[in-house]
Amino acid sequence: MDSDDLGLFGPGSVTWKVHEEPILIVAGLRSLYLQALHPQAMAGVAQNSNYRTDAWGRLVRTATYVATTVYGTTAEAEAAGARLRRLHARLRATDPATGVEFRIDDPDLLRWVHITEVESFLSTARRAGLPLSDDEVDGYYTEQRRSAALVGLDPATVPGTAAEVADYYRAVRPQLRMTREAAETALFLTAPPLPWKLSLPARLGLTLGPPRWAYLGIAGTALALLPAWARRMYGGLGLPTTALSADLTVRALRLAFAAVPRRYLEGPLIQAAKERAARRTAAPLPG
């Protein structure tokens, strides 16, 4: 195995440029609010996931999967994708509206989750101030077809440009609605139980300590970053001023993250990927 394998993307990719941004923690939450608006996708999560009892464990596992596909070696990314496909292949759920059973790995559902995730990553990073040209935006969506293939999608069926993503959203919107499960999930996402150490103030009677306030601010920003049509489904007004306020907030958060030393924000997968890239760059040319 090539110990300096740079994985599916590498340091020259738009994907690495986008995913180096710590602000993507907000993007991940945004994608969950958006995904909840798809009744079947929401039913699949509610009927097969322990997200209410292990919210932070599930978040860590999802973040680790994304980091592995972006920064892991090719073998690591493919192995992570294979594990996810095996898990999805075993799972079924029942449509709450029709009572019909469906597969969790239905391509339409996988495509919805993939697109809401990558569009959230890209749009959040861009609105936070990451400079990306229109060509780079399209390049990111095209590169992310490789991630779509890992979960079992045919890359040719996955939007690969900003225009195609916009067309996809227009086509899928008639299927979306605010269900009871979506509302309950949104409430849970906005105020989940904090990990034990962070919830210590609550155990002392301080129900809105600094960690809770900080998380509420991030959750509110994630909601405000949703497309206007999605904010309206959540009961918001979808006003341009809301989007402007979200832009200002997410830019301020990005600046705050920039003040934190990188070593505290980059996990071992990112550090290992950068070390491999440095070795590849420093290696002498053959001949």
N, C-alpha and C positions, 0 to 999 in steps of 0.2 A: 504494500500500500504506500502511496506517495505521502510522506509525512508533511509535505508542504502543499498539499492539495488545497486550493482556495474555495472549494465548494461550488454551489450553483451560481454564485454571483461574482464575488471578488471585489477588490478595492477600487476598480475603475467603474463599478456599476452604479446606477442611480439608486439601487436598493440599499447599498451600503451607505450612501450619502443620506438617504432618508432615515434609515434605522439607527444611525449614530445619534439621533436626536432623543434626549431623555423625555422630551415633551410627549413622546408617543404613549406614555402612560395615560394621558388624557384621551388620546386617540383610541386606545383599547376600550376604554369605558364608553366612549361615543359609539363605537361599533356595536357594543352590547345593547345599548338603548335602541339603536336602529334595528338590529336583528330581532328584537322582541316584538316588533310590529308585524312580523310574518307569522300568522296563526299556526301553520304547521311547524315551522322552525321552533316556535316557542313551545308548542306541545311536545316536540321531540326532546327539548331540554328538560322541561318540567317532568316528563314521564321517565326519563333515563338518567337524570343527573342528581347528585347530592349537593348541588351548589348552595343550598340554604344552610346545610350543616357543615360544609367544608368550603366556604366561599373563597377563602384565601389560599387554600391548597389548590383549588381548581384554577385560580388566577395564576399561581406560580407554575402549574403544569402547562397552562396555555402559553405563558410567556416563555417558558423553556422550550416548548415546541417551536414557536416562532423564531426564537434566537437560534435554535439548531438548524432550521431550514435556511436562515439568512447567513449565519456565520460558521456553521459546522462544515466538516468536510463533505464531499459528495456522498461518501458511504454513510456518514452520520445522518445527513438529511434524508437519504433514501430509506434508511432503517426507521427513522422517526415517522416518515410517511407510511411505510408498510405497517407499523404498529397501529397507526390511526385508522388505516383502511380495515384492518382485521377487527378492530373494536367496532367501527361503524357497521360492518357487515353483519354483526350479530344483533344489532339493536333495531327494534320496531317501536312504533308509537301509533296512537289512535287519533284520527282527526276529530277534534271536539265538535265540529259542526256537522260532519257526515257520519261519524262512527266508523269510517273506513280505516283499516290498518295500512300503514305505509312504512317504507324502509327509511332509516335515518340517512343512508347513503344515496338517497334519490338525487340524481344529478341537479335537479332544479333547486333543491335545498342546499346542496354543497356549493352551488354557484352563488346563491344568495349570501351565504356566510362568507365565502371568499371575497366577493365584490364589496360587501359592506365593510369588511375588515381592511382590505387594501386601500379602498377609497377613503376610509377614515384615517389611516396612517398618512396618506399623501396629503389630503386636504388640511389636516390638522398641522402637519409640519409646515406646509406652505403658508397657512394663515398665521402661524406663529413667527414667521419671518425667514424661514429657510428659502434662499433664493433658488428657484427652479425655473428653467425655461419651459416653454410649451413642449419642445421636443423632449426634454428630460421627463416631463410629466407623462407623455405618451410612452417614453422608454421604460418608465417604472411599471406601468400597467402591462407592457409587453413582457418585461422580465418576470413579472409575477405570475405569468402563465406557467412558469416552471413550478412555482409553489402550488398552483391549482392542479397540476399533473400529479403531485405527490399525494393529494387526497383522493385521486381517482377520476378527476375530470379530464375530458378531452380538451387540450389547450385551444383547439380551433373553435370550441363553443364558448370560450371565455372572452369577454371584452378586453381588447388590448390597447385601447386608446381612450383619452378623456371623452371624446365624442361618443364612442361605443358604450362607455359606462353611463353617460347621460341618457342615451337611448334605452339602455337596460332599465334604469330607474323609472323612466316614463312607462315602459311596458309592464313593469311589475307592480306599480303603485295600485292598480285596481284590486290586487290580491291582499293588500295590507289593510289592517284595521286595528283599533285599540280593543283588545279583548281583556277579560278579567285577568287572565294569566299574565298578559303584557303589563297591565297596570300594577299587579302585585310584584312582578319582577322589577319594574322600574322603581317602585318604592324601596324594594330590597337593595337595588343597586345604589340608590341615593343614601341609604342609611343602613349599611350592613353591620353586623357585629364586628368590632375591631379585634385584632389578635390580642391575646391575653395581656401582654406587656403594655400595649397601647391603650387597652381598655381599663388599666389600673385606676385612672381618675374616676371612671364610672363606679368602680368598686368602692371608692371612697366617698361616693355621693356627688361627684362632680360630673354630671351627665354630658356636658358639652365642653370637655377639656380641649386643649390645643390640637391633638390629633383629629378629633371629631370635626372641629371647625375647619381644619386644613382639608380633610376629605370632602366635607360638604362643599367647599369652594371648588375643588376639582370636579366633583359631580355636577355642580351647577354650570361650570364652564363646558363640560362635555355635552350637557343637554342643549346649551345655547349654541354650540357649534353644529348641531344637527341642521340638515336642510330645512328651509322654511316650511315645506309641506309636512315634514316629520314633526317639527315643533308644534304645528297646528294640531296634529293627531294626538299629541300629548297635552293639549289644552292651552298651548301658548298662542300668541298672536302672529308669530312668524314675521314680525316687523323687521325692516332693514336696520333699525336702531339696535335691535337685539343682536343681530349679526355683528354690527360694528363694536358693540360692547364686548362680545365674545372675542373678537379679534384683538382688542386692546388687552383683555385679560390674559389670553393665551400668549401674547407677545411678552407680557410682563413675567409670566411663569417661565418662559424660555430664557429670559434674561437671568432670572433667579437661578435656574439650573446651571447656566453658564458660569456662575460664580462658584459652583461646587467643583472641587478637583475631580478630574475625569476618573481617577482610580476608584472613587467612591460610587460612581454611576455605571461603570462598565463591569459586567459580570465576567466570569471565567471564559465563557464561550467567545465573547467579543475579544478579550485579551489574547486568547489562544489564536484566533483568526488573524489578528494584527501581527502577532509574532511570526506566524507562518508567512504572511505577506512580506514582512521585513526580511525573513530569510530568503524568500524567493527573489526579492529585489537585490539582495546583497550577493547572491550566488554568482560565481564567475560564468561568463558565457562559454559554451562548449567550443572546443577547437582552438 
